[in-house]
């Protein structure tokens, strides 16, 4: 599922958004130590905003 989301964001930078504290932010792809991961634009180093969301089934 994460690989699919990463591919979607790489293909279309507006593919995913998250509303956080009343503000909508984009989900982006970052890379660290050769591993790609998702995070929100306004997170500095960790994908905390995404981790705080409930799972969507």
Rosetta constraint file for C-alpha pairs under 8 A:
AtomPair CA 1 CA 5 HARMONIC 6.36 0.50
AtomPair CA 2 CA 6 HARMONIC 6.10 0.50
AtomPair CA 2 CA 37 HARMONIC 7.93 0.50
AtomPair CA 2 CA 38 HARMONIC 7.99 0.50
AtomPair CA 3 CA 7 HARMONIC 6.16 0.50
AtomPair CA 4 CA 8 HARMONIC 6.15 0.50
AtomPair CA 5 CA 9 HARMONIC 6.18 0.50
AtomPair CA 6 CA 10 HARMONIC 6.11 0.50
AtomPair CA 6 CA 29 HARMONIC 6.38 0.50
AtomPair CA 6 CA 36 HARMONIC 7.76 0.50
AtomPair CA 6 CA 37 HARMONIC 7.20 0.50
AtomPair CA 6 CA 38 HARMONIC 6.75 0.50
AtomPair CA 7 CA 11 HARMONIC 6.12 0.50
AtomPair CA 8 CA 12 HARMONIC 5.95 0.50
AtomPair CA 8 CA 13 HARMONIC 7.86 0.50
AtomPair CA 8 CA 15 HARMONIC 6.33 0.50
AtomPair CA 9 CA 13 HARMONIC 4.94 0.50
AtomPair CA 9 CA 14 HARMONIC 6.92 0.50
AtomPair CA 9 CA 15 HARMONIC 5.48 0.50
AtomPair CA 9 CA 16 HARMONIC 6.89 0.50
AtomPair CA 9 CA 27 HARMONIC 7.46 0.50
AtomPair CA 9 CA 28 HARMONIC 6.53 0.50
AtomPair CA 9 CA 29 HARMONIC 6.93 0.50
AtomPair CA 10 CA 29 HARMONIC 7.15 0.50
AtomPair CA 13 CA 26 HARMONIC 7.88 0.50
AtomPair CA 13 CA 27 HARMONIC 7.92 0.50
AtomPair CA 13 CA 28 HARMONIC 7.10 0.50
AtomPair CA 14 CA 26 HARMONIC 6.69 0.50
AtomPair CA 14 CA 27 HARMONIC 7.82 0.50
AtomPair CA 15 CA 27 HARMONIC 7.93 0.50
AtomPair CA 16 CA 26 HARMONIC 6.19 0.50
AtomPair CA 16 CA 27 HARMONIC 5.48 0.50
AtomPair CA 17 CA 24 HARMONIC 6.46 0.50
AtomPair CA 17 CA 25 HARMONIC 5.55 0.50
AtomPair CA 17 CA 26 HARMONIC 4.44 0.50
AtomPair CA 17 CA 27 HARMONIC 5.46 0.50
AtomPair CA 18 CA 24 HARMONIC 5.52 0.50
AtomPair CA 18 CA 25 HARMONIC 5.42 0.50
AtomPair CA 18 CA 26 HARMONIC 6.38 0.50
AtomPair CA 18 CA 27 HARMONIC 6.94 0.50
AtomPair CA 18 CA 40 HARMONIC 7.64 0.50
AtomPair CA 19 CA 23 HARMONIC 5.35 0.50
AtomPair CA 19 CA 24 HARMONIC 4.16 0.50
AtomPair CA 19 CA 25 HARMONIC 6.25 0.50
AtomPair CA 20 CA 24 HARMONIC 6.05 0.50
AtomPair CA 20 CA 25 HARMONIC 7.10 0.50
AtomPair CA 20 CA 49 HARMONIC 7.43 0.50
AtomPair CA 25 CA 40 HARMONIC 6.41 0.50
AtomPair CA 25 CA 41 HARMONIC 6.28 0.50
AtomPair CA 25 CA 42 HARMONIC 7.31 0.50
AtomPair CA 26 CA 40 HARMONIC 5.73 0.50
AtomPair CA 26 CA 41 HARMONIC 5.71 0.50
AtomPair CA 27 CA 38 HARMONIC 6.56 0.50
AtomPair CA 27 CA 39 HARMONIC 5.58 0.50
AtomPair CA 27 CA 40 HARMONIC 4.39 0.50
AtomPair CA 27 CA 41 HARMONIC 6.14 0.50
AtomPair CA 28 CA 38 HARMONIC 5.72 0.50
AtomPair CA 28 CA 39 HARMONIC 5.54 0.50
AtomPair CA 28 CA 40 HARMONIC 5.79 0.50
AtomPair CA 28 CA 41 HARMONIC 6.20 0.50
AtomPair CA 29 CA 36 HARMONIC 6.54 0.50
AtomPair CA 29 CA 37 HARMONIC 5.65 0.50
AtomPair CA 29 CA 38 HARMONIC 4.75 0.50
AtomPair CA 29 CA 39 HARMONIC 6.41 0.50
AtomPair CA 30 CA 36 HARMONIC 5.60 0.50
AtomPair CA 30 CA 37 HARMONIC 5.51 0.50
AtomPair CA 30 CA 38 HARMONIC 6.31 0.50
AtomPair CA 30 CA 39 HARMONIC 7.14 0.50
AtomPair CA 31 CA 35 HARMONIC 5.32 0.50
AtomPair CA 31 CA 36 HARMONIC 4.25 0.50
AtomPair CA 31 CA 37 HARMONIC 6.16 0.50
AtomPair CA 32 CA 36 HARMONIC 6.58 0.50
AtomPair CA 32 CA 37 HARMONIC 8.00 0.50
AtomPair CA 38 CA 47 HARMONIC 6.79 0.50
AtomPair CA 38 CA 50 HARMONIC 7.97 0.50
AtomPair CA 39 CA 43 HARMONIC 6.79 0.50
AtomPair CA 39 CA 46 HARMONIC 7.22 0.50
AtomPair CA 39 CA 47 HARMONIC 4.42 0.50
AtomPair CA 39 CA 48 HARMONIC 7.59 0.50
AtomPair CA 39 CA 49 HARMONIC 7.28 0.50
AtomPair CA 39 CA 50 HARMONIC 6.35 0.50
AtomPair CA 40 CA 47 HARMONIC 6.56 0.50
AtomPair CA 40 CA 49 HARMONIC 6.56 0.50
AtomPair CA 40 CA 50 HARMONIC 6.94 0.50
AtomPair CA 43 CA 47 HARMONIC 6.25 0.50
AtomPair CA 43 CA 48 HARMONIC 6.98 0.50
AtomPair CA 43 CA 49 HARMONIC 7.06 0.50
AtomPair CA 47 CA 51 HARMONIC 6.30 0.50
AtomPair CA 48 CA 52 HARMONIC 6.14 0.50
AtomPair CA 49 CA 53 HARMONIC 6.92 0.50
